[in-house]
């Protein structure tokens, strides 16, 4: 993906990026997160709303773009079956939401892990 395409997708609003995420993840069957050198995943605390969330991306390109100024974060792929089987229950147990595909604007689609699983399973059934 070239820079122009990357910026165009990142410039979409939160709902449009959510739809793009579902489509891309449905095709590729993987989700991308960011991890640090100790293999700990990035989670973000929203002071405004008082909850923590796991940001996820549809490809390594978008995760890399988000992490470029972070100093030490790198993209990590999670296969969709592992995400459903291990991550969804773990996130629910830890009380973490999911922030789907942060972009360049201030909007972000925040969802419950089980809701994202349902949305992704629906997307997969339409392929």
C-alpha positions as CSV (number, residue, x, y, z in Angstrom):
1,X,0.0,0.0,0.0
2,X,1.4,3.4,-0.9
3,X,1.4,6.5,1.2
4,X,-1.5,8.1,-0.7
5,X,-3.7,5.0,-0.2
6,X,-2.7,4.8,3.5
7,X,-3.5,8.4,4.2
8,X,-6.8,8.1,2.3
9,X,-8.0,5.2,4.4
10,X,-6.7,6.8,7.7
11,X,-8.6,10.0,6.8
12,X,-11.9,8.1,6.8
13,X,-14.2,8.7,9.8
14,X,-14.5,6.1,12.6
15,X,-17.5,4.3,11.1
16,X,-16.0,4.1,7.6
17,X,-12.7,2.8,9.1
18,X,-14.8,0.2,11.1
19,X,-16.4,-1.0,7.9
20,X,-13.0,-1.1,6.1
21,X,-11.6,-3.1,9.1
22,X,-14.3,-5.7,8.9
23,X,-13.9,-6.1,5.2
24,X,-10.1,-6.3,5.3
25,X,-9.9,-8.7,8.3
26,X,-12.6,-10.8,6.7
27,X,-10.3,-11.2,3.7
28,X,-7.0,-11.6,5.4
29,X,-8.2,-13.5,8.5
30,X,-5.9,-11.7,10.9
31,X,-5.9,-8.7,13.2
32,X,-2.9,-6.5,14.0
33,X,-2.0,-5.1,17.4
34,X,1.1,-3.2,18.7
35,X,3.6,-4.8,21.2
36,X,6.6,-3.5,23.0
37,X,10.1,-5.1,23.3
38,X,8.8,-7.2,26.3
39,X,6.0,-8.6,24.1
40,X,3.3,-6.7,26.0
41,X,0.5,-5.4,24.0
42,X,-0.5,-1.7,23.8
43,X,-3.6,-0.8,25.7
44,X,-4.8,2.8,26.0
45,X,-6.7,4.4,28.9
46,X,-9.4,6.8,27.9
47,X,-9.4,9.5,30.6
48,X,-12.6,11.1,29.2
49,X,-14.6,7.9,29.4
50,X,-12.7,6.0,32.2
51,X,-12.0,2.7,30.4
52,X,-9.1,0.9,28.8
53,X,-9.1,-0.5,25.3
54,X,-7.0,-2.5,23.0
55,X,-6.4,-0.7,19.6
56,X,-6.5,-3.0,16.6
57,X,-5.8,-2.5,12.9
58,X,-6.6,-4.4,9.7
59,X,-3.0,-4.5,8.5
60,X,0.6,-4.0,9.6
61,X,0.9,-0.9,7.4
62,X,-1.8,1.0,9.5
63,X,-0.3,-0.3,12.8
64,X,3.2,0.8,11.8
65,X,1.9,4.3,10.8
66,X,0.2,4.6,14.2
67,X,3.4,3.5,16.0
68,X,5.9,5.6,14.0
69,X,6.4,8.1,16.8
70,X,6.0,5.8,19.7
71,X,9.5,4.6,20.1
72,X,9.7,0.9,20.3
73,X,6.2,-0.5,19.4
74,X,6.0,-3.0,16.6
75,X,3.1,-4.7,14.9
76,X,2.1,-8.2,15.7
77,X,-0.4,-10.3,13.8
78,X,-3.1,-12.4,15.5
79,X,-4.8,-15.1,13.4
80,X,-8.6,-14.7,13.6
81,X,-9.2,-18.1,15.1
82,X,-6.7,-17.3,18.0
83,X,-8.3,-13.9,18.4
84,X,-11.8,-15.5,18.8
85,X,-10.6,-18.3,21.0
86,X,-8.0,-16.7,23.3
87,X,-8.2,-12.9,23.0
88,X,-11.9,-12.3,23.1
89,X,-12.4,-14.2,26.4
90,X,-9.2,-12.7,27.8
91,X,-10.2,-9.1,27.0
92,X,-13.7,-9.7,28.5
93,X,-12.1,-11.1,31.7
94,X,-9.8,-8.1,32.0
95,X,-12.6,-5.6,31.3
96,X,-11.0,-4.2,28.2
97,X,-12.9,-2.8,25.2
98,X,-11.6,-2.8,21.7
99,X,-10.7,0.4,19.8
100,X,-11.1,-0.5,16.1
101,X,-8.7,1.0,13.7
102,X,-7.5,4.4,15.2
103,X,-7.0,6.9,12.3
104,X,-6.0,10.5,11.9
105,X,-9.2,12.1,13.2
106,X,-10.4,12.1,16.8
107,X,-13.2,9.5,16.2
108,X,-12.7,5.9,17.2
109,X,-15.1,2.9,17.1
110,X,-15.1,1.4,20.6
111,X,-16.8,-1.9,21.0
112,X,-17.2,-4.8,23.4
113,X,-15.0,-7.8,22.5
114,X,-18.0,-10.1,22.0
115,X,-19.7,-7.5,19.7
116,X,-16.6,-7.3,17.5
117,X,-16.5,-11.1,17.3
118,X,-20.1,-11.2,16.2
119,X,-19.5,-8.4,13.6
120,X,-16.5,-10.3,12.2
121,X,-18.3,-13.6,12.1
122,X,-21.2,-11.9,10.3
123,X,-18.6,-10.5,7.8
124,X,-17.1,-13.9,7.3
125,X,-20.5,-15.5,6.6
126,X,-21.1,-12.9,3.8
127,X,-17.8,-13.9,2.0
